[in-house]
C-alpha cells in the first residue's frame, strides 16, 4: 500500500501526463477519441499503481443509518475531471472565444492562487467553485470568477 507522500507524487505525475494529453489535443496531434483513450489508460495505470480494485455494484455495504452519505471525490475522479475539463476548456479557449492579455492572465492567476477554493489548478466545486480548469479559464476574455473576485475583460472604447 502506498503512503500519502507516494500517492501525491503519483498524482502529480498523472496530472503532468494529463496536461501533456491536453497539449497534444490542442496542437492537433491527436483526436478527441484518442485523448479519451489515453485518459482511460492513465486511469488504469493509476489504479494499478495505487492498488484500487473496482467493487461490484451489488456488493455495496449499507451505512445502516438510513441517510444517504455524501461521497468525497476520489483522487481518480478529480484527475478524470481535470483531464475532461482541460479538453473542454482548451477547445473553448482556442476555437471560440478571444484570449485576454498576459497582464490580465497574471492578475487573475494571482487572485485565484490566493483563493481558498483554488485546488491544484482547479476551481474546486466542493468548496463552492465552478469546477473549471483555471489554466484555460483565466485566459478567456469573457470568463468570470464564481465568487466575483474577477470578471470579464471590458471592451476598449473605440
Order of alpha helices (4+ residues) and beta strands (2+ residues): alpha-alpha-alpha-alpha-beta-beta-alpha
